[in-house]
Amino acid sequence: MVDFAGWEMPVQYRSGIVAEHLATRRNAGLFDVSHMGRFRLRGPGAETALGRVLTNDPAALAPGRAHYTFIANERGGAEDDAYLYRLGQDDFLLVVNASNRAHDFDWIGARLAGDVRLEDESEALAMIALQGPDSERMLEGMVPAVSLPGDGRNRHAETRFEDGDLLVARTGYTGERVCFELFAGPDTIERLWTRLVAAGAAPVGLGARDSLRLQAGLPLYGHELGADPEGIEIPIFANALARFGVRRAGGASEYVGRAALERQREVRERLRRGEADASPVLPRLVAPIAVSGGRRPLRAGQKVFHGDVHAGYVTSGTSVPTGLEDPSGRPEMRPIGLALVDSALRHRGDGPPRLRVVDTRGNESEAEIVTGNL
């Protein structure tokens, strides 16, 4: 157990990080994510107000839909990343990172205008995540199958578990195709957690939560969003996921950070096409990297070199099971991570760039940028 944004959180349960990671990929993992912040915004002015403070357009959501978004500043950096759920025509649920809960509430509240009410429901509304290929089968044994949201990510529906209301959303942070996040009062969530564990869901702690999201290449605020190891703000479009979280240019609607983010998108698309860009808009991009021929895990803050040139930093790192086993029957592990590297390092015809990762003791690992993600 460790302190995490003021909450006592498990790094791992009895089975251990590797077993929890594999259980999620092969069956179903169960995550207590009640530490996340949950804000409710209601009223006739909610859609317009949210449209001014979030990078994705809430008007694009029909009730029963959700999407990824950012809370941007005027420079195009991230105050946070978040998920927005449209519960009704004038009713929204916004989920933010635990460490930014107070900051986000104040930031959004200071910029709201019109007929909208902002309430922090983090204490009243608990949240767990059920992720993995067996998740739907397990959940169908707990709630009426006809009340689950339809196939496909970013759908949600209201149902009942025993005597409590339950919001079921097809969202999550593991990269799994079958994924659910579940919202209800604390007593209802506690009973649901117990039932799901009895049905075979494996409780998962912070360690495997991190290895799962890194294997999927998903950013984390404070690592790939926020400030880099030099204290320089990371542009939102340094992350590939920004294309899903920032509305397309055009239209009359203004939102915080729009001008900066439209410039970043233009540069990102030029780089994707292989066009050189010497502007300071996106000097570095976040890229997934993997170590070849080594076992030492990557760690945040380690320096990355391309030849003898310092090209960036590891922003997150771990080791993940490959799905294979060594001669003793133990899972083979491979070090992976995300790194903020010079944007000039693009994939070439002769293969991905080879990198050297150097830790604080001078130990080196050879790594490569994973093809197709820079």
C-alpha positions, 0 to 999 in steps of 0.5 A: 500500500502506498500514498497516491494523491492522498489515497491509500492505494495497493501497488499489488495484491497477493498474486503480484504485478505480472499475474495481475497484468496477465489476468487482465489480458487473458480473463478479467482484471478489476481496478478500484479507481475511486481515487479519480475525481468525478464532477457533475455539470448540470443545467441548460448552459452545461454544454456551452460552458463545457465547450469553452473549457474542454478541447473536445466538443461536448455538442458532438456527444449524444446522451449515452456517449462519452469521449476523451478530452483535455483541459488545456491552457492558452499555450496548448499544454494540458492542465489535465486529461479527462473523460466526459460522459453525457448522461442527459441533454443538460447533464454531464459527468467529467472524470479527472485525474486524482492528483488534479481534482482540486485544481481542475475543480477550481480551474473549470469553476472559474471559467464557467458562465451561464446557467450551469451547476458544477458539483464535486461528486467524488465522495458520493460516487464510487468507481471501479473498472472491469477490463479484459475478454471475460468482463462482459460475461461476468457483468451479464451475470450481475445485471440484466444483459439487455441493460448493458450499453451496446458494443463499441467503446464510449457508450454508457447506460444506466441500470441497476445492481441489487437495490442500487443505481449503476452507470455502466460505461464501455471505457477504460485505461488498459487498451482492452477491447472489452472494457467497462467502468462502473459508477455507483454509490460506495455501498453498491460498488463494494457489493459489486466488487465482492461479487465480481471477485467471487466470479473470477475477476482478479483485483489489480493494483497500481503496478499492473495498471501502469504496465497495462497502459504502457503496453497500450501506449497510453499517456499519464498526466505528470509523465507524458502530459504536464512538464517534462524532466527539464520542467518544460511544458509538454504540448498536448499534440506531442501525444498521438492520442491528442487527435482523439481528444481535440476537436477538429479546426473550423467552426465558430466555437472558441475554447481555451487553447484553441489557437495553440492546438490548431498550430500543433495539429498542423505541425503534427500532420506535417511530421506524419507526412515526413515533411521537415519542420524546424518550428519550435511548436513540437520540438519533441514527440512522445513515442513508445520504445522497447528494449531489445536484448536486455532485462533492466526495466526502463524508468522515468527520467532516464536520458535517451540518446540517438548516436551521441546526441541527447535526444530526450527522456524516458517519461514512463517505463516498466517491464511487461510479460511477452506471453512467452515463458522461459525454460523455468516456466516463468513469463519472459519480460521485456522492458518498454516505455514511453519517451519524449524524443526529438521530433526529427527522429521519424521512421525511415525505410531502413527501420526505426531509429536505434536509441541508447537509454542511460540510467543515473548510474551510467548503465546503458540499454539499446532500444528502438522506437516501436514502428507506427507510433511516432 
